[in-house]
Structure formats: C-alpha cells, structure tokens
C-alpha cells in the first residue's frame, strides 16, 4: 500500500487523527516513517525492544513502546484502544496477527488495518474484525506495473481489487475543455474528485476539491478520479 498516498490527500488539512502501528518489521517501519513525515501523531510498538529503540533512534516515529500485543492488558495500558486508526503490521506471524486484531477490535478501535501474508490469513483477519486488509508486496508490484505501462498515472490508491482512486496527468485531448464538456461520468463512468490548481500556468501543488462543472482542464496539471479500473484504463492516457 502506498501510504504517502495521492497528492490530493496530502493537500488536505491535517486533522487530529492519530495512528498506532503494531509491528516494526519492514512494512511497519515504512508506515511509521511515512505517517510521521506527513506530520501525524504515531505510536509504534513491537515485542522486540531492539526494534523499538531503533525506531526512536532513526526518528521514524515520535513515540515507541515495547509490548506484547497479544495481551489485551498491555494494549490498554499503552492507550492503543484510544487511537483513531491502528495498523497491525505483523503479517508474518499469523497467530499473533489474528489475536492482536481481535484484541484491538474488542478494545473499541473503529478503524483497524491489518497486513496479510496469504488469502487464508486475509479471511481470518476479516472474520475477527479487521476493517481493511492489505497485501503490501502485491500492491507495490501493482503500482510499479501501472507506472511502467501507463506513465500518465502519477499515483494510485486501490479501494478494492476492482476500483481505485488515481491521480492522472491531464491528457492532451482534455486540454481547454471543462468538466461539464467532457462528461467523464457518462463517457467513462468516472467521477472527478479534484483538479490541481494552476495560476498563469504555474502549478501551486494544491487541489480544487469537487471542481465546478465550468472548471477547465489545463495541460500540465493533474486530476484525481475515482472509478472502476476497467473504466480508468479507457482514458486516453
């Protein structure tokens, strides 16, 4: 999963949302580092004290604790149940991953994202309450394939296997046309979420959210659309 996400999401004002990341392997460290760099409050935990110390030394998170996430009392004492979103990055230890997911959901966390290492693991995580299950290696490979075959797609966020949110360079044939004129919903089945804002040909890296139907597309800027992957593939990019 590309947690730096779309420029569109980065342009939004930060909320007070806080994240806890359980597991400081390669995936967990990447999640912590990206969220921390984006300015969010992150608490990292791992059962291995060396990994916790390393995360603090390398400053990939503001806070880190050593704890056993299979123990509900330890999670409660650390305040994990108070977080908005908890990412469970223990993908290679299936039993610990499932128990931790169950503990966190039973503790009342509304949004739990869990890493899976197989389809069976994914099904088990969903059964114990995971709100979203991710396959980081698969998603990274998919994103790489997209950039190699469709360089106009600048970033992508998979909602599920069939639907995505993508940031796309404005195609030449869209240049100068308005949102209403292009009728992307009727022609392609896609909805435009945002268009990058440009002043006198200069992109200020900000986005116009839910653009007015009379907003014109400009070559060199980008748009963020949501829809079925097959419809996205039909765009002239």
Phi, psi and omega in degrees: 000133179273095187280348171290340171059198185278153173304328178304313180289324180295334184281346181285152177295140180290138174267188176271018183299136180239147183237144169242137179241121181254113182110119183245044169283197184299315181293312180300320178295320179296318178299311180302311184301316182292313180297318180297317180295328179280356174097012180271154174284125183229131171249122179254141178224153175201154178285340181268114183297329179294321179294323179295313180298320180296319180298321179288319180297318182276358176056043176269357178205153180280333184219140178211141182226148172267124177201161176262108187286353175278356179256108181305323182297322179294319178296317180296315181297326179282351179083015183300324184292348181269355184280152179292315183224135176238127178256121180259107189253037182257051189297331185271355178240088192300313182299313180296322179298313182292316180297317180296316179300314178299315180300316183292318178294317179294337177282353175101008179290129186284323186237108181242122177251127183234141177275134178246151178251353180199169179295321178297316177302316179302313181298319180294319178298319178294322181295329180267005169115003179303132181280331177212138177242134183238150173241087188306317182295318179296315183293323178294320178294320179296317180296320179297316179299321178299312184292330180284323185265334180226078184299343178288340176278111187276329181200154181216147178227112183281120175281321176198183183300340185250343187230145184216163166249127182229148173256124189232139172294136182301122179296151181306319185285354175269346186302127177086348180270154180270166177303316181295319182296323184284334178047055184298329180291317181286320184279324186237351183074024183246150175249134178274119179271326185197157174228137179293143186271132180231139176235119181053041177081002180254127180276121181265013175065015175253160183243145170269115183276141182046064187301148177298144180304337181268001178292131181267141174282143178235134176301136181100344175262183183229163175227153177246122181236158177233140179168187180288140183303324179295326178287321177300321180295341181276351180295149182281068183237000000 
